[in-house]
Amino acid sequence: MRTVPPVDFREKLLDGLGGDWPAPCPLDAQIEDVQQADGFRIERVVYAVEPDERVASLLLVPDDIGTRPRPGVCVWHQHAGQWHLGKSEPAGLAGNPMHHTGAALAREGYVVLCPDAIGFEERETGRHKGGDLERFLFLRYVVAGKSMAWKNILDMRRAVDYLASRREVDPNRLGCYGHSMGSTHTWLVGPWEPRLQALVGNCCLPTYEGIDREELLHCFPNFIPGLYQYGDTPDIAALIAPRALLLNFGENDHGSPIDDARRGIETIRRAYEAQHAEDKFEAFVQPNVGHVLSPEMWQRVQAFFAKHLGAV
């Protein structure tokens, strides 16, 4: 339902998010622990996202890394109401093996960074926990004139800063992947992080139209104050064009009603066509599948990264 030109929509989006991000502070990264996994090592690294805030992430480095820089991939974890889980699930240390995606990519030869989103795992701190903490953080940013999505994007850009800084990584071949809330994070950060050359979102593009009609409860990063009068979530994803974008959907995923998702796909496709980048956008809707990462979806993720990030 966009009612303003794309350039103006980008400005309205930034206003709704909370305005410009601050100049990045020094990362001051420190490796605090190293452990060996099957086919890769896991480094626990702590770095600054803001001058007064340091966070821990897990970096997965393939055993056969050698001296040639590899493509790097950030993996944004899911929500699932599991606030005790964050980076550890994609790193293969906890949670559902279906979502040990960072570990799988590391075994394929990618250098992978798995950070915690604010409010999850090691960032579930303070008086409140779980959903109460998430609601408190959302409201804290709203009264400050920002949104939780603004904070998520800031933190993800810092994750890209760190990944790009590693000598094992080719900073010109960076990508990201996310399932569910991680998919939301993919299309949120995409317009603001041009270093990401290949972006993959799995099973999450809820539109404001669908959320309102179906009375859906979604995680707070989906909600950008004031934006719906100018456009919807597919309009955000469309700003990623002409960089490579893959979106997977389950036909029976009630969190992203499929008719809305199909219309959203066409909105994004038109944006890629307008930039003569049709070959950079892919969308897949799998019949009779819900909110999962199916084997076929994962095969498409693997092929997409191989195509757009090059050989590992």
PEMO-V363186 format. One record per pair of residues at least 24 apart in sequence whose C-alpha atoms are under 10 Angstrom apart, sorted by the first residue. I is the first residue (numbers start at 1). J is the second residue. If there is no record, write none. Layout:
# PEMO-V363186
{{I;J} {I;J}}
This chain:
# PEMO-V363186
{{1;209} {1;228} {1;229} {1;230} {1;231} {1;232} {1;233} {1;234} {1;235} {1;267} {2;227} {2;228} {2;229} {2;230} {2;231} {2;232} {2;234} {2;235} {2;267} {3;228} {3;229} {3;230} {3;231} {4;229} {4;230} {4;231} {5;230} {6;231} {6;235} {6;236} {6;238} {6;239} {6;271} {7;239} {8;230} {9;227} {9;230} {9;231} {9;235} {9;236} {9;239} {10;191} {10;192} {10;230} {10;231} {10;235} {10;236} {10;239} {12;226} {12;227} {12;229} {12;230} {12;231} {13;224} {13;225} {13;226} {13;227} {13;228} {13;230} {13;231} {13;232} {13;235} {13;236} {14;146} {14;150} {14;192} {14;224} {14;227} {15;145} {15;146} {15;224} {15;225} {15;226} {15;227} {16;145} {16;146} {16;147} {16;149} {16;150} {16;223} {16;224} {16;225} {16;226} {16;227} {16;228} {17;141} {17;142} {17;145} {17;146} {17;147} {17;148} {17;149} {17;150} {17;151} {17;153} {17;188} {17;221} {17;223} {17;224} {17;225} {17;226} {17;227} {18;141} {18;142} {18;144} {18;145} {18;146} {18;147} {18;148} {18;149} {18;150} {18;151} {18;224} {18;225} {19;145} {19;146} {19;147} {19;150} {20;150} {20;154} {21;150} {21;151} {21;153} {21;154} {21;157} {21;192} {22;50} {22;154} {23;50} {24;48} {24;49} {24;50} {24;51} {24;154} {24;157} {24;158} {24;161} {25;49} {25;50} {25;51} {25;52} {25;158} {26;50} {26;51} {26;158} {26;161} {27;51} {27;54} {27;158} {27;159} {27;161} {27;162} {27;165} {28;54} {28;162} {29;54} {29;55} {29;56} {29;162} {29;165} {30;56} {31;56} {31;57} {31;58} {31;59} {32;56} {33;58} {34;58} {34;59} {34;60} {35;60} {36;60} {36;61} {36;63} {37;61} {37;62} {37;63} {37;91} {37;92} {37;93} {37;103} {37;107} {38;62} {38;63} {38;92} {38;103} {38;106} {38;107} {39;63} {39;64} {39;103} {39;104} {39;106} {39;107} {39;108} {39;109} {40;64} {40;65} {40;103} {40;104} {40;106} {40;107} {40;108} {40;109} {40;110} {40;111} {41;103} {41;106} {42;91} {42;103} {42;106} {42;112} {42;113} {43;113} {44;113} {44;114} {44;115} {45;113} {45;115} {45;162} {46;115} {46;162} {47;158} {47;159} {47;162} {48;155} {48;158} {48;159} {48;162} {49;151} {49;154} {49;155} {49;156} {49;157} {49;158} {49;159} {49;161} {49;162} {50;154} {50;155} {50;158} {54;123} {55;115} {55;116} {55;117} {55;118} {55;122} {55;123} {55;155} {55;159} {56;87} {56;114} {56;115} {56;116} {56;121} {56;122} {56;123} {57;86} {57;87} {57;88} {57;91} {57;113} {57;114} {57;115} {57;116} {57;117} {57;122} {57;159} {57;162} {58;87} {58;88} {58;90} {58;91} {58;102} {58;112} {58;113} {58;114} {58;115} {58;116} {59;87} {59;91} {59;102} {59;106} {59;111} {59;112} {59;113} {59;114} {59;115} {59;162} {59;163} {60;91} {60;102} {60;103} {60;105} {60;106} {60;107} {60;109} {60;110} {60;111} {60;112} {60;113} {60;114} {61;103} {61;105} {61;106} {61;107} {61;109} {61;110} {61;111} {61;112} {61;113} {61;168} {61;169} {62;103} {62;105} {62;106} {62;107} {62;108} {62;109} {62;110} {62;111} {62;112} {62;168} {63;106} {63;107} {63;109} {64;107} {64;109} {65;109} {65;110} {65;111} {65;168} {65;169} {65;312} {66;168} {67;167} {67;168} {67;169} {68;167} {68;168} {68;169} {68;170} {68;312} {69;110} {69;111} {69;166} {69;167} {69;168} {69;169} {69;170} {69;171} {69;173} {69;312} {70;109} {70;110} {70;111} {70;112} {70;167} {70;168} {70;169} {70;170} {70;171} {70;172} {70;173} {70;174} {70;309} {70;310} {70;311} {70;312} {71;109} {71;110} {71;111} {71;112} {71;163} {71;164} {71;168} {71;169} {71;170} {71;171} {71;172} {71;173} {71;174} {71;175} {71;305} {71;306} {71;309} {71;310} {71;311} {71;312} {72;105} {72;106} {72;109} {72;110} {72;111} {72;112} {72;113} {72;160} {72;163} {72;164} {72;166} {72;168} {72;169} {72;170} {72;171} {72;172} {72;173} {72;174} {72;175} {72;176} {72;196} {72;309} {72;312} {73;102} {73;105} {73;106} {73;110} {73;111} {73;112} {73;113} {73;114} {73;160} {73;163} {73;164} {73;169} {73;173} {73;174} {73;175} {73;176} {73;177} {73;196} {73;198} {73;199} {73;305} {73;309} {74;102} {74;110} {74;111} {74;112} {74;113} {74;114} {74;115} {74;156} {74;159} {74;160} {74;163} {74;174} {74;175} {74;176} {74;177} {74;178} {74;186} {74;196} {74;199} {75;100} {75;101} {75;102} {75;103} {75;105} {75;112} {75;113} {75;114} {75;115} {75;116} {75;156} {75;159} {75;175} {75;176} {75;177} {75;178} {75;179} {75;182} {75;183} {75;185} {75;186} {75;200} {76;101} {76;102} {76;113} {76;114} {76;115} {76;116} {76;117} {76;156} {76;176} {76;177} {76;178} {76;179} {76;180} {76;181} {76;182} {76;183} {76;184} {76;185} {76;186} {76;201} {77;101} {77;102} {77;114} {77;115} {77;116} {77;117} {77;120} {77;177} {77;178} {77;179} {77;180} {77;181} {77;182} {77;183} {77;185} {78;117} {78;178} {78;179} {78;180} {78;181} {78;182} {78;183} {78;184} {78;185} {78;202} {79;117} {79;120} {79;179} {79;180} {79;181} {79;182} {79;218} {79;219} {80;180} {80;181} {80;219} {81;120} {81;130} {81;131} {81;219} {82;120} {82;121} {82;130} {82;131} {83;116} {83;117} {83;118} {83;119} {83;120} {83;121} {83;122} {83;123} {83;124} {83;129} {83;130} {83;131} {83;133} {83;134} {84;119} {84;120} {84;121} {84;122} {84;123} {84;124} {84;129} {84;130} {85;116} {85;117} {85;119} {85;120} {85;121} {85;122} {85;124} {86;114} {86;115} {86;116} {86;117} {86;118} {86;119} {86;120} {86;121} {86;122} {86;123} {86;124} {87;113} {87;114} {87;115} {87;116} {87;117} {87;120} {87;121} {87;122} {88;114} {88;115} {88;116} {88;121} {88;122} {89;114} {90;114} {90;115} {90;178} {90;179} {91;115} {98;292} {98;293} {98;294} {98;295} {98;298} {99;178} {99;179} {99;292} {99;293} {101;177} {101;178} {101;179} {101;293} {101;298} {102;177} {102;178} {104;302} {105;301} {105;302} {105;305} {108;302} {108;306} {108;312} {109;311} {109;312} {110;168} {110;169} {110;174} {110;175} {110;305} {110;309} {110;311} {110;312} {111;163} {111;166} {111;168} {111;169} {111;170} {111;174} {111;312} {112;163} {112;169} {112;174} {112;175} {112;176} {113;159} {113;160} {113;162} {113;163} {113;176} {114;159} {114;163} {115;155} {115;156} {115;159} {116;155} {116;156} {116;159} {117;151} {117;152} {117;153} {117;155} {117;156} {117;181} {117;182} {117;185} {118;148} {118;151} {118;152} {118;155} {131;219} {134;219} {134;220} {134;221} {135;219} {135;220} {137;220} {138;219} {138;220} {138;221} {138;223} {139;220} {142;224} {142;225} {145;225} {146;224} {146;225} {147;220} {147;221} {147;222} {147;223} {147;224} {147;225} {148;220} {148;221} {148;222} {148;223} {148;224} {149;184} {149;185} {149;188} {149;189} {149;220} {149;221} {149;222} {149;223} {149;224} {150;188} {150;189} {150;221} {150;224} {151;221} {152;185} {152;188} {152;189} {152;221} {153;185} {153;186} {153;187} {153;188} {153;189} {153;190} {153;191} {153;192} {153;193} {153;221} {154;189} {154;192} {154;193} {155;189} {156;185} {156;186} {156;188} {156;189} {156;190} {156;192} {156;193} {157;189} {157;190} {157;192} {157;193} {157;194} {157;195} {157;196} {160;193} {160;195} {160;196} {161;195} {164;195} {170;309} {171;195} {171;196} {171;197} {172;196} {172;197} {172;309} {173;197} {173;198} {173;305} {173;308} {173;309} {173;310} {174;198} {174;199} {174;305} {174;308} {174;309} {175;199} {175;200} {175;244} {175;245} {175;305} {175;308} {175;309} {176;200} {176;201} {176;245} {176;305} {177;201} {177;202} {177;246} {177;247} {177;301} {177;305} {178;202} {178;203} {178;204} {178;247} {179;203} {179;204} {179;248} {179;291} {179;292} {179;293} {180;204} {180;205} {180;219} {180;255} {180;256} {180;291} {180;292} {180;293} {181;205} {181;218} {181;219} {181;220} {181;221} {181;222} {183;247} {183;248} {184;219} {184;221} {184;222} {184;233} {184;237} {185;221} {185;222} {186;237} {186;240} {186;245} {186;247} {187;233} {187;234} {187;235} {187;236} {187;237} {187;238} {187;239} {187;240} {187;245} {187;247} {188;221} {188;222} {188;233} {188;236} {188;237} {188;239} {188;240} {189;236} {189;237} {189;240} {190;236} {190;237} {190;238} {190;239} {190;240} {190;241} {190;243} {190;245} {191;236} {191;237} {191;238} {191;239} {191;240} {191;241} {191;243} {192;239} {192;240} {193;240} {194;240} {194;243} {195;243} {196;240} {196;243} {196;244} {196;245} {196;309} {197;240} {197;242} {197;243} {197;244} {197;245} {197;280} {197;305} {197;308} {197;309} {198;240} {198;243} {198;244} {198;245} {198;246} {198;280} {198;281} {198;304} {198;305} {198;306} {198;307} {198;308} {198;309} {199;240} {199;243} {199;244} {199;245} {199;246} {199;247} {199;281} {199;301} {199;304} {199;305} {199;308} {200;244} {200;245} {200;246} {200;247} {200;248} {200;282} {200;283} {200;300} {200;301} {200;304} {200;305} {201;245} {201;246} {201;247} {201;248} {201;249} {201;283} {201;301} {202;246} {202;247} {202;248} {202;249} {202;250} {202;283} {202;284} {202;291} {202;292} {202;293} {202;294} {202;297} {202;298} {202;301} {203;247} {203;248} {203;249} {203;250} {203;251} {203;253} {203;255} {203;256} {203;261} {203;284} {203;285} {203;290} {203;291} {203;292} {203;293} {203;297} {204;247} {204;248} {204;249} {204;250} {204;253} {204;254} {204;255} {204;256} {204;257} {204;261} {204;291} {205;233} {205;234} {205;237} {205;247} {205;248} {205;249} {205;255} {205;256} {205;257} {205;258} {205;260} {205;261} {205;262} {205;264} {205;265} {206;232} {206;233} {206;234} {206;254} {206;255} {206;256} {206;257} {206;258} {206;260} {206;261} {206;264} {207;231} {207;232} {207;233} {207;234} {207;235} {207;255} {207;256} {207;257} {207;260} {207;261} {207;263} {207;264} {208;232} {208;233} {208;234} {208;260} {209;233} {209;260} {210;255} {210;256} {210;257} {210;258} {210;259} {210;260} {210;261} {211;255} {211;256} {211;257} {211;260} {214;254} {214;255} {214;257} {216;254} {216;255} {216;256} {216;257} {217;255} {218;255} {218;256} {232;264} {232;267} {233;264} {234;260} {234;261} {234;263} {234;264} {234;265} {234;266} {234;267} {234;268} {234;269} {235;264} {235;265} {235;267} {235;268} {235;271} {236;268} {237;264} {237;265} {237;267} {237;268} {237;271} {238;264} {238;265} {238;266} {238;267} {238;268} {238;269} {238;270} {238;271} {238;272} {238;281} {239;268} {239;271} {239;272} {240;268} {240;271} {240;272} {240;281} {241;268} {241;269} {241;270} {241;271} {241;272} {241;273} {241;274} {241;275} {241;276} {241;277} {241;278} {241;280} {241;281} {242;271} {242;272} {242;273} {242;274} {242;275} {242;276} {242;277} {242;278} {242;279} {242;280} {242;281} {243;272} {243;277} {243;279} {243;280} {243;281} {243;308} {244;272} {244;277} {244;278} {244;279} {244;280} {244;281} {244;282} {244;304} {244;305} {244;307} {244;308} {244;309} {245;272} {245;279} {245;280} {245;281} {245;282} {245;283} {245;304} {245;305} {245;308} {246;280} {246;281} {246;282} {246;283} {246;284} {246;300} {246;301} {246;304} {246;305} {247;281} {247;282} {247;283} {247;284} {247;285} {247;297} {247;300} {247;301} {248;282} {248;283} {248;284} {248;285} {248;286} {248;292} {248;293} {248;294} {248;296} {248;297} {248;298} {248;300} {248;301} {249;283} {249;284} {249;285} {249;286} {249;287} {249;289} {249;290} {249;291} {249;292} {249;293} {249;294} {249;297} {250;284} {250;285} {250;286} {250;287} {250;288} {250;289} {250;290} {250;291} {250;292} {250;293} {250;294} {250;297} {251;284} {251;285} {251;286} {251;287} {251;288} {251;289} {251;290} {251;291} {252;285} {252;286} {252;287} {252;288} {252;289} {252;290} {252;291} {253;288} {253;289} {253;290} {253;291} {253;292} {254;290} {254;291} {255;290} {255;291} {256;290} {256;291} {258;285} {261;285} {280;304} {280;307} {280;308}}
